[in-house]
Every structure is written in structure tokens, then in C-alpha cells.
Amino acid sequence: MTLPTIVLVHGAWGGAWIWRRVLAPLRAAGHEVHAVTLTGDGERAHLRRPEINLQTHVADVLGLVEAEELDDIVLVGHSYGGQVVTGAADRLLARHAKAVRQLVYVDAVVPLPGEGWGDQQDPAVVASRTALAHANGFALPPADPEVFGLSGADREWLLRRQVPHPFGTYRDPLAFDGERWARVPRAFIDCTQPALPTIAAMRTRVRQMPGFEVFEIATGHCPMVSAVPQLLEILLELAAR
């Protein structure tokens, strides 16, 4: 049996690098795996510019899928990456109903049609992030990984590698076909210790929305760093269906 390809999309301030600890185990289990770096992040930070928006990042994912000729994929988004994979899945499914086998939201944004990344966050958070971005060249400075529950060597690893995130993606609304999206199996991985406050509305949403399977990991916001075995177990289970 041919196993599905897994496509991993990072969140704000990240890059393909943040998935490093899960790549080899997923491949050893027989999956083809690709990790996308979104324009302006990671090793593509030199491409950051004010014009980057959500559709730029959706196009990054579509470009990888098209260049690698992928189909029937498990599409995984972390944090802000949930916004990106939702948009990418909508575009892919519009072309081919079997393009996406499974959507996985890792402590991620789960938008409704027409919502932006920051729309469900506390107004004080939105105002603070907007002020920070305008003071830093229209880019959002990285958060201290301590808020993700990381310390020691793991915190230092993120501090060295995180870069400012293009702010044009923050309030950009995402138009997509909610009915088409709802036909795809969807899972949400809730990282509960510590639970990141900006994901609170999403935790409630997925438990009230039909069709979502919710998993919990007692770790912080970056389980691909802090809870690799638990994350792998869930991803491999979902990909095997």
C-alpha cells in the first residue's frame, strides 16, 4: 500500500526547520514528507517585503504541491499555518476532490470563511501586534519561546532561528468554500500545557464544530519541538486512515 504524502506548514516566525525532529521518523515510517518555508520566513527571510500577504503563503504551498506533483496529501498546519493550509486546501480541492486526504491543525488557527488570522484574538493583542509590526518595518517580531513552554536548549534553538514574520498576513481575510472544506476529514491537536492564549478561541471552535477530531497533548505550543513522540503518534495514526 502506498502511504500518503505529508506536507508540513510552519507558523509565524518559523520555517521548514522547525519540523526537523519529525521529518526522519515520518520518512522512516514510509511517508514522503515535504516541509514548506513560507515567503519571508526561515531561510527565505531575505524575501520579506511589505507586499507579502496570506495569498502569497497559500501560493507557496500550492507551488510545492504542483512542482512535486502531489495528490491525496495529508496537509498539516501549525499555528498561523492553519490559515495557510485552509486556503491551500480550498484551492487544491477546487481542482480535484481527492487532492487532500486529511487536514491537521497543530494548535492552529481554524478560520471561518472571510476571517483573518487575528480576527478571533483579544483586541488588546491585536493592537499590540499591530503597533509592534508598524515599528519594525511591517513585520511582527518573534515571540520569546518561553510563551510556548520552551526552556533551556530548545528555547535557545528557537531564539537563534526565528525571524520577523510578514505582517500583511495578520488581518488578511481568507475567502474559501466552507462546504467543500467541511467534506475533508479534519483534526485539531490541542497543546494544553501551557495553553497559548491566542489559540483559545480555536480550541472552543473545533469542539463545537461538526466534523473535527480533537487530540490533546500535554505540552506547549510547539509539539514538533517539545513532544515529538506524541505528535508523531497522532500524525501517523491520521495518515494511516
Backbone bond lengths (Angstrom), bond angles and torsions (degrees), N, CA, C in turn:
res aa  C-N    CA-C-N  psi(-1)  N-CA   C-N-CA  omega(-1)  CA-C   N-CA-C  phi
1 M - - - 1.467 - - 1.520 109.83 -
2 T 1.322 116.15 132.87 1.453 120.63 176.90 1.524 109.52 -82.53
3 L 1.304 115.93 124.92 1.456 120.23 179.79 1.516 110.55 -82.32
4 P 1.341 117.69 151.81 1.459 119.68 -178.01 1.526 111.97 -70.13
5 T 1.312 114.03 153.74 1.463 120.82 173.64 1.526 109.08 -78.26
6 I 1.313 116.29 141.61 1.458 122.40 178.56 1.522 109.01 -110.12
7 V 1.326 116.49 128.64 1.461 122.51 177.91 1.527 107.85 -116.19
8 L 1.325 116.09 123.52 1.458 123.43 -174.25 1.531 110.48 -108.41
9 V 1.320 116.70 130.67 1.467 122.09 -179.03 1.528 108.67 -124.19
10 H 1.324 115.65 122.30 1.462 121.70 -176.11 1.526 111.51 -77.21
11 G 1.323 115.35 174.20 1.455 122.18 176.39 1.515 112.07 -99.71
12 A 1.328 115.63 -167.06 1.467 121.41 -179.35 1.527 110.27 -60.01
13 W 1.329 114.44 142.85 1.467 124.52 175.60 1.531 113.55 74.73
14 G 1.325 116.08 -2.12 1.457 119.77 -174.56 1.512 113.49 -97.02
15 G 1.305 113.97 -150.96 1.454 123.67 -179.92 1.515 107.09 177.23
16 A 1.323 116.96 177.16 1.459 119.74 177.53 1.522 111.01 -55.80
17 W 1.323 116.94 -27.49 1.465 122.05 -177.77 1.521 113.70 -56.18
18 I 1.347 117.85 -29.45 1.459 119.22 -173.32 1.528 112.48 -69.02
19 W 1.355 116.18 -17.65 1.464 120.94 179.24 1.526 112.18 -90.99
20 R 1.310 118.56 5.65 1.461 122.00 -170.54 1.525 113.19 -50.89
21 R 1.322 117.90 -40.82 1.468 120.81 -173.30 1.527 113.62 -74.83
22 V 1.329 117.57 -14.57 1.470 118.74 179.47 1.523 112.81 -103.61
23 L 1.322 118.50 -12.86 1.461 120.69 -173.96 1.524 112.26 -63.07
24 A 1.334 117.35 -53.63 1.462 120.16 -176.58 1.527 111.99 -62.30
25 P 1.342 120.00 -45.00 1.469 118.94 178.31 1.534 113.67 -62.36
26 L 1.334 117.61 -38.65 1.461 119.65 177.76 1.525 110.79 -64.81
27 R 1.315 116.55 -41.14 1.465 120.06 178.25 1.518 111.46 -68.66
28 A 1.326 116.53 -37.34 1.464 120.11 178.13 1.529 111.12 -63.62
29 A 1.337 116.26 -27.71 1.459 120.39 177.70 1.524 112.64 -79.14
30 G 1.331 116.95 -3.40 1.458 121.21 174.69 1.508 116.16 106.60
31 H 1.330 117.37 5.21 1.460 120.26 -178.50 1.521 111.40 -92.80
32 E 1.312 116.37 141.36 1.458 120.59 162.15 1.522 106.67 -76.08
33 V 1.320 116.97 132.59 1.465 120.81 -174.78 1.520 109.97 -132.26
34 H 1.329 115.81 134.94 1.460 121.83 175.72 1.523 108.54 -128.93
35 A 1.321 116.94 134.88 1.465 122.56 173.91 1.523 108.36 -113.83
36 V 1.311 115.98 123.13 1.461 122.43 -177.76 1.530 109.39 -87.26
37 T 1.336 117.05 142.69 1.465 120.92 164.52 1.525 107.64 -109.32
38 L 1.314 116.54 122.17 1.462 122.17 -177.19 1.529 110.39 -76.66
39 T 1.313 115.45 148.60 1.465 121.47 -177.11 1.531 111.35 -57.63
40 G 1.332 115.44 127.41 1.451 121.60 179.60 1.509 114.26 94.49
41 D 1.341 116.88 -7.10 1.461 121.84 179.80 1.525 109.75 -114.02
42 G 1.349 116.04 169.16 1.450 121.03 174.09 1.514 113.36 50.57
43 E 1.335 115.39 -136.11 1.459 120.22 179.79 1.525 112.68 -72.67
44 R 1.340 116.71 -1.82 1.466 121.27 176.63 1.532 110.95 -105.69
45 A 1.337 116.10 19.91 1.462 120.78 179.80 1.519 111.93 -61.44
46 H 1.326 116.44 -28.19 1.475 119.20 -179.46 1.529 111.83 -67.45
47 L 1.328 117.53 -11.96 1.467 121.41 179.31 1.534 112.38 -95.19
48 R 1.325 116.64 1.81 1.463 119.52 -178.31 1.526 110.60 -64.28
49 R 1.327 115.18 134.58 1.464 122.06 179.37 1.527 108.01 -155.60
50 P 1.310 119.00 157.69 1.468 121.01 -175.72 1.521 113.87 -60.35
51 E 1.333 117.42 -25.37 1.466 120.07 -174.82 1.528 113.76 -75.25
52 I 1.317 117.91 -12.32 1.463 120.02 -178.76 1.521 109.47 -63.17
53 N 1.331 116.08 132.69 1.464 120.62 177.43 1.529 109.83 -136.35
54 L 1.306 116.52 -173.29 1.462 120.67 -177.44 1.518 111.76 -59.75
55 Q 1.319 116.85 -39.44 1.469 118.97 -178.32 1.534 111.81 -67.24
56 T 1.319 117.52 -27.26 1.463 120.20 173.08 1.523 109.60 -59.63
57 H 1.315 116.98 -44.52 1.461 121.60 -177.50 1.523 111.95 -74.02
58 V 1.322 117.16 -35.64 1.467 119.41 172.61 1.532 109.86 -60.02
59 A 1.327 116.08 -42.33 1.467 120.55 179.00 1.530 111.70 -64.12
60 D 1.332 117.68 -32.26 1.469 120.25 176.02 1.528 110.89 -59.63
61 V 1.324 116.33 -45.08 1.465 120.30 -179.55 1.529 110.26 -68.48
62 L 1.314 116.39 -45.06 1.463 119.32 178.51 1.524 111.37 -59.90
63 G 1.330 116.26 -39.21 1.459 120.20 179.83 1.513 111.70 -61.65
64 L 1.323 117.48 -42.17 1.460 120.39 178.02 1.522 110.79 -64.35
65 V 1.343 116.45 -47.73 1.463 120.27 -178.76 1.524 110.95 -59.12
66 E 1.326 116.58 -42.26 1.465 120.16 -178.96 1.521 111.67 -70.87
67 A 1.334 117.55 -43.09 1.466 120.12 -177.82 1.523 111.59 -65.26
68 E 1.325 116.90 -35.67 1.468 121.44 -179.27 1.532 112.17 -90.64
69 E 1.345 116.50 -2.56 1.468 122.61 179.42 1.526 110.99 54.47
70 L 1.336 115.44 53.59 1.460 121.84 -176.91 1.522 111.10 -92.06
71 D 1.317 115.33 150.64 1.460 121.34 178.38 1.526 107.84 -151.00
72 D 1.324 116.94 158.42 1.454 122.18 176.02 1.533 110.22 54.07
73 I 1.320 116.30 52.05 1.470 121.43 -171.05 1.523 111.95 -96.65
74 V 1.322 114.89 156.30 1.454 122.46 165.86 1.528 106.07 -96.52
75 L 1.316 116.06 116.13 1.463 121.81 -173.01 1.523 108.52 -107.35
76 V 1.341 115.90 118.36 1.462 122.49 -170.98 1.523 109.48 -116.66
77 G 1.325 117.24 127.40 1.459 121.11 178.03 1.511 111.17 -124.60
78 H 1.329 116.17 134.24 1.466 121.91 178.24 1.520 109.53 -105.77
79 S 1.324 117.15 130.95 1.459 122.82 172.36 1.536 110.94 56.18
80 Y 1.335 118.74 -123.73 1.470 120.73 175.72 1.522 111.07 -53.55
81 G 1.318 118.14 -29.38 1.466 121.53 -179.41 1.512 113.68 -58.64
82 G 1.344 117.64 -18.68 1.455 119.34 174.75 1.516 112.17 -63.03
83 Q 1.325 116.04 -35.67 1.459 120.77 176.15 1.530 109.82 -63.99
84 V 1.311 115.77 -41.53 1.469 121.27 -176.93 1.525 111.06 -68.57
85 V 1.341 117.69 -46.69 1.466 118.65 -176.99 1.518 111.61 -68.26
86 T 1.329 117.01 -29.01 1.462 118.92 175.98 1.526 110.25 -64.16
87 G 1.328 116.18 -46.55 1.463 119.59 178.35 1.516 112.76 -64.85
88 A 1.328 116.70 -41.06 1.466 120.30 179.99 1.522 110.76 -66.23
89 A 1.332 117.15 -43.09 1.461 120.35 179.40 1.525 111.10 -60.68
90 D 1.326 116.50 -41.38 1.467 119.94 179.64 1.525 111.04 -59.43
91 R 1.323 116.66 -45.09 1.463 120.73 -179.87 1.533 111.35 -66.54
92 L 1.314 116.59 -41.42 1.466 120.26 -179.39 1.522 111.37 -67.71
93 L 1.324 116.71 -42.47 1.463 120.26 -178.35 1.518 112.03 -69.78
94 A 1.326 117.09 -26.58 1.459 120.05 176.28 1.530 111.14 -64.79
95 R 1.334 115.95 -26.92 1.468 120.73 179.84 1.517 111.77 -88.48
96 H 1.346 115.94 -35.50 1.459 120.27 -173.15 1.523 108.47 -154.93
97 A 1.330 116.99 120.01 1.463 121.88 -172.92 1.520 113.19 -64.08
98 K 1.337 118.36 -18.20 1.465 121.57 -178.82 1.529 111.86 -106.34
99 A 1.319 117.04 15.99 1.466 119.48 -175.53 1.525 112.74 -66.61
100 V 1.331 116.85 -32.79 1.465 121.66 -178.00 1.526 108.27 -122.78
101 R 1.322 115.76 120.07 1.464 121.16 179.88 1.523 111.72 -81.89
102 Q 1.324 116.10 -38.82 1.463 121.34 -172.36 1.525 108.92 -153.14
103 L 1.327 116.30 138.62 1.457 122.35 171.33 1.526 108.44 -108.23
104 V 1.330 116.20 132.06 1.454 121.31 179.83 1.527 108.41 -125.49
105 Y 1.318 115.83 123.57 1.467 122.85 179.69 1.526 107.74 -106.84
106 V 1.327 117.12 110.53 1.458 122.38 -178.18 1.527 108.78 -94.34
107 D 1.355 116.03 98.49 1.466 121.49 -177.21 1.535 109.37 45.40
108 A 1.302 115.36 52.62 1.463 121.32 -162.79 1.526 113.09 -121.47
109 V 1.318 114.37 166.11 1.466 122.70 170.57 1.528 108.56 -67.92
110 V 1.328 115.76 130.88 1.466 122.08 175.35 1.530 106.22 -122.44
111 P 1.326 117.30 92.57 1.465 119.52 -172.37 1.520 113.30 -79.49
112 L 1.318 115.79 156.36 1.454 123.11 163.32 1.524 107.39 -95.06
113 P 1.325 118.07 158.92 1.465 119.48 179.28 1.531 111.77 -53.67
114 G 1.323 115.25 129.83 1.451 121.59 178.37 1.512 115.10 90.91
115 E 1.338 118.77 -2.76 1.452 121.44 -179.63 1.518 112.54 -89.59
116 G 1.326 115.03 149.11 1.449 121.96 171.22 1.516 110.64 -99.58
117 W 1.321 115.48 167.52 1.465 122.53 -178.23 1.536 111.66 -54.19
118 G 1.327 117.78 -45.43 1.455 120.56 -174.84 1.514 115.22 -90.01
119 D 1.324 118.35 1.97 1.459 120.12 -171.03 1.522 114.06 -64.99
120 Q 1.322 118.25 -29.11 1.459 121.12 -178.27 1.527 112.86 -100.27
121 Q 1.327 116.57 10.24 1.461 119.81 178.79 1.532 110.77 -91.80
122 D 1.313 114.83 159.72 1.458 120.88 179.53 1.530 109.90 -57.74
123 P 1.341 118.66 135.74 1.468 120.68 -178.98 1.522 113.29 -54.91
124 A 1.326 118.36 -32.21 1.462 120.65 178.73 1.520 110.78 -67.77
125 V 1.345 117.37 -35.93 1.467 121.21 176.61 1.521 110.06 -66.90
126 V 1.324 115.46 -43.68 1.467 119.83 179.83 1.533 110.28 -61.05
127 A 1.321 116.56 -45.29 1.468 120.12 -179.45 1.521 111.12 -63.94
128 S 1.321 117.04 -41.93 1.468 120.61 179.83 1.514 111.33 -64.41
129 R 1.339 116.63 -45.02 1.463 119.96 -179.14 1.537 111.05 -66.43
130 T 1.309 115.95 -37.52 1.473 119.17 179.31 1.524 110.36 -64.47
131 A 1.331 116.67 -43.81 1.464 120.25 178.91 1.527 111.37 -63.62
132 L 1.328 116.83 -42.41 1.462 120.70 178.37 1.522 111.49 -61.03
133 A 1.324 115.33 -44.24 1.464 119.22 -177.81 1.525 111.21 -65.07
134 H 1.318 117.33 -43.03 1.466 119.73 -179.14 1.523 111.84 -67.80
135 A 1.329 116.55 -24.57 1.470 120.07 177.39 1.529 112.39 -85.67
136 N 1.337 116.14 -5.89 1.468 120.02 -175.79 1.532 111.98 -130.60
137 G 1.329 115.21 47.91 1.457 119.62 173.24 1.505 114.14 65.69
138 F 1.330 117.83 34.88 1.467 123.88 179.67 1.529 111.17 59.11
139 A 1.328 115.22 39.22 1.458 122.28 174.51 1.527 108.11 -136.07
140 L 1.329 116.34 143.70 1.456 121.51 -176.98 1.524 109.70 -90.74
141 P 1.348 117.91 115.89 1.463 120.09 -178.89 1.526 111.42 -61.46
142 P 1.324 117.86 149.29 1.460 120.34 -178.57 1.524 112.70 -63.18
143 A 1.320 114.40 148.84 1.460 120.81 172.17 1.527 109.53 -78.57
144 D 1.316 116.33 155.67 1.460 119.95 172.43 1.530 108.01 -70.34
145 P 1.330 118.92 126.37 1.471 120.81 -178.36 1.521 113.96 -58.83
146 E 1.322 118.05 -11.48 1.466 119.38 174.39 1.521 111.51 -57.94
147 V 1.343 117.41 -33.70 1.464 119.38 -179.70 1.515 111.50 -69.37
148 F 1.339 116.77 -16.42 1.465 121.48 176.30 1.532 111.24 -92.03
149 G 1.319 116.72 6.08 1.448 120.40 -179.25 1.508 114.19 82.32
150 L 1.325 117.61 16.18 1.463 121.19 -177.85 1.521 110.31 -100.30
151 S 1.316 114.67 144.10 1.458 120.61 178.32 1.522 108.97 -144.68
152 G 1.331 115.99 174.71 1.456 120.85 175.36 1.516 113.24 57.82
153 A 1.336 116.06 -136.15 1.458 121.67 -175.51 1.521 112.37 -63.79
154 D 1.343 117.21 -34.77 1.463 119.93 179.56 1.531 111.05 -66.03
155 R 1.330 115.85 -42.94 1.472 119.07 177.29 1.528 110.24 -62.36
156 E 1.323 117.25 -43.93 1.464 120.66 -179.35 1.519 111.12 -63.14
157 W 1.332 116.78 -36.93 1.469 120.89 178.99 1.525 110.69 -60.70
158 L 1.338 116.80 -45.78 1.458 119.31 178.38 1.522 111.81 -68.44
159 L 1.328 117.45 -40.01 1.464 119.84 179.75 1.522 111.22 -58.78
160 R 1.325 117.19 -37.53 1.477 120.44 179.95 1.517 112.08 -70.22
161 R 1.322 117.72 -29.57 1.457 119.94 -166.74 1.528 114.02 -108.49
162 Q 1.310 117.67 -23.92 1.463 119.06 -179.70 1.532 110.92 -63.65
163 V 1.329 115.57 146.78 1.467 121.49 176.55 1.528 108.35 -132.96
164 P 1.343 117.86 159.84 1.464 119.65 176.11 1.531 111.41 -57.36
165 H 1.317 115.13 145.09 1.466 121.33 -175.91 1.528 110.40 -102.77
166 P 1.341 118.41 136.23 1.474 120.79 179.46 1.530 111.25 -56.01
167 F 1.323 116.10 124.67 1.460 119.94 -171.68 1.524 112.89 -82.46
168 G 1.322 117.73 -13.30 1.458 119.91 177.35 1.513 113.53 -62.39
169 T 1.335 116.71 -13.15 1.461 121.22 179.45 1.528 112.68 -86.02
170 Y 1.326 118.18 -11.68 1.471 120.76 -165.79 1.522 113.44 -72.42
171 R 1.308 118.13 -44.59 1.469 120.77 -177.27 1.524 112.03 -112.24
172 D 1.315 116.41 7.81 1.467 121.03 -177.92 1.531 109.31 -67.69
173 P 1.339 119.62 117.49 1.465 120.07 -178.55 1.527 111.47 -71.55
174 L 1.324 115.12 147.51 1.463 120.86 -179.39 1.522 109.48 -109.32
175 A 1.309 116.11 113.93 1.461 121.33 174.11 1.521 108.57 -90.20
176 F 1.322 116.39 126.46 1.468 119.87 175.88 1.523 109.37 -156.18
177 D 1.319 115.52 164.57 1.457 122.42 -178.37 1.530 108.65 -84.48
178 G 1.319 116.50 103.62 1.453 120.70 -176.48 1.520 113.30 -63.80
179 E 1.311 117.90 -34.37 1.462 120.54 179.69 1.526 111.01 -68.96
180 R 1.308 116.44 -40.38 1.470 119.84 178.51 1.532 110.29 -66.35
181 W 1.304 116.41 -42.25 1.477 121.96 177.88 1.521 110.94 -61.39
182 A 1.327 116.84 -39.45 1.464 120.93 -176.33 1.522 112.73 -69.65
183 R 1.320 117.52 -15.31 1.469 119.97 178.51 1.523 112.49 -80.76
184 V 1.325 117.74 -11.60 1.458 122.27 179.71 1.526 109.47 -89.66
185 P 1.339 119.50 135.42 1.469 119.66 173.24 1.531 110.28 -57.37
186 R 1.338 115.96 132.91 1.458 121.18 -175.63 1.520 110.00 -130.15
187 A 1.325 115.51 137.92 1.465 120.92 178.22 1.523 108.71 -131.20
188 F 1.331 114.63 147.34 1.461 121.54 177.47 1.518 107.72 -124.10
189 I 1.336 115.75 128.79 1.459 121.44 177.13 1.529 107.49 -103.54
190 D 1.314 115.43 110.42 1.460 122.94 -175.13 1.526 108.95 -93.87
191 C 1.315 115.93 116.13 1.471 121.76 179.33 1.527 107.98 -94.93
192 T 1.328 116.02 114.74 1.462 120.42 -161.75 1.533 116.16 -105.41
193 Q 1.352 118.40 -12.67 1.474 119.19 -174.15 1.520 111.88 -137.26
194 P 1.346 119.06 95.95 1.459 126.51 -3.96 1.527 110.80 -83.43
195 A 1.318 116.18 147.72 1.461 121.10 177.10 1.527 109.02 -80.12
196 L 1.321 116.89 123.46 1.466 120.91 -177.68 1.530 109.50 -71.12
197 P 1.340 118.32 123.90 1.469 120.18 -174.86 1.532 114.19 -58.70
198 T 1.330 117.90 -34.00 1.468 118.96 -176.71 1.529 113.16 -70.17
199 I 1.333 117.36 -8.92 1.462 120.91 177.65 1.529 110.73 -100.53
200 A 1.337 117.75 -0.54 1.468 121.60 -173.51 1.527 112.58 -55.42
201 A 1.326 117.29 -45.73 1.467 119.69 -177.85 1.524 111.50 -63.92
202 M 1.331 116.79 -32.03 1.458 120.44 179.95 1.529 111.04 -71.47
203 R 1.342 116.26 -36.77 1.472 119.71 177.85 1.526 110.45 -59.84
204 T 1.317 115.27 -42.07 1.466 119.51 177.85 1.514 110.69 -68.48
205 R 1.296 116.93 -43.66 1.469 121.61 -175.94 1.523 111.85 -58.76
206 V 1.321 117.27 -49.52 1.472 118.95 -173.71 1.516 112.03 -68.86
207 R 1.328 117.26 -23.51 1.466 120.06 177.53 1.524 111.67 -80.38
208 Q 1.311 117.05 -16.14 1.459 121.51 178.91 1.524 112.66 -102.57
209 M 1.315 117.19 -14.46 1.453 122.52 -174.81 1.527 110.49 -92.44
210 P 1.320 118.66 127.54 1.467 120.08 178.40 1.530 111.33 -60.54
211 G 1.319 115.31 145.05 1.459 120.25 171.81 1.507 115.99 94.34
212 F 1.341 118.23 -3.82 1.463 120.72 -179.84 1.528 110.27 -96.39
213 E 1.329 115.45 134.08 1.452 122.19 169.58 1.527 106.89 -101.34
214 V 1.322 116.56 127.46 1.459 121.06 -175.09 1.531 109.94 -111.91
215 F 1.326 114.54 128.43 1.456 122.29 173.86 1.524 107.95 -113.52
216 E 1.319 116.82 149.88 1.462 120.63 176.49 1.517 110.16 -121.05
217 I 1.336 115.12 138.69 1.462 121.69 172.49 1.524 107.10 -126.12
218 A 1.315 116.16 129.62 1.464 120.78 -179.30 1.522 109.81 -81.35
219 T 1.321 114.20 72.06 1.466 121.72 -179.90 1.514 107.98 -151.32
220 G 1.337 116.35 179.32 1.451 120.87 179.07 1.521 112.72 -83.38
221 H 1.317 115.31 -164.85 1.456 123.15 -167.40 1.532 114.44 -69.84
222 C 1.319 118.65 -15.01 1.468 121.55 -176.20 1.527 110.49 -119.58
223 P 1.330 118.57 73.66 1.465 119.94 -176.36 1.521 113.20 -66.62
224 M 1.332 118.28 -20.92 1.465 120.32 176.04 1.527 111.96 -68.63
225 V 1.341 115.11 -10.39 1.466 121.80 174.97 1.533 110.71 -108.06
226 S 1.334 116.31 -44.56 1.468 120.63 -168.60 1.524 115.09 -101.60
227 A 1.327 118.53 -14.22 1.472 120.74 -176.87 1.523 109.43 -145.29
228 V 1.310 116.51 55.11 1.469 121.45 -173.82 1.529 112.57 -59.13
229 P 1.333 120.81 -49.53 1.468 119.10 -178.53 1.529 113.18 -58.81
230 Q 1.325 116.71 -41.38 1.465 120.08 -178.59 1.522 110.84 -67.91
231 L 1.324 117.16 -41.91 1.460 120.10 178.52 1.521 110.58 -64.50
232 L 1.322 116.96 -44.21 1.465 120.50 179.01 1.527 111.44 -59.16
233 E 1.302 116.59 -42.72 1.463 119.80 -179.49 1.523 111.19 -58.02
234 I 1.329 116.19 -43.75 1.462 120.12 -179.29 1.523 111.08 -69.07
235 L 1.318 117.30 -47.13 1.466 119.90 -178.93 1.519 111.64 -61.28
236 L 1.320 117.33 -41.90 1.461 120.14 -179.55 1.528 111.10 -68.17
237 E 1.319 116.71 -36.69 1.462 119.62 176.52 1.523 111.17 -63.08
238 L 1.329 116.76 -46.61 1.461 120.46 -179.18 1.522 111.69 -65.85
239 A 1.319 116.94 -39.96 1.469 120.95 -178.19 1.517 112.58 -70.91
240 A 1.330 117.09 -20.05 1.469 120.14 -177.89 1.525 112.27 -83.09
241 R 1.315 117.57 -7.52 1.481 119.87 -175.05 1.519 111.93 -78.78
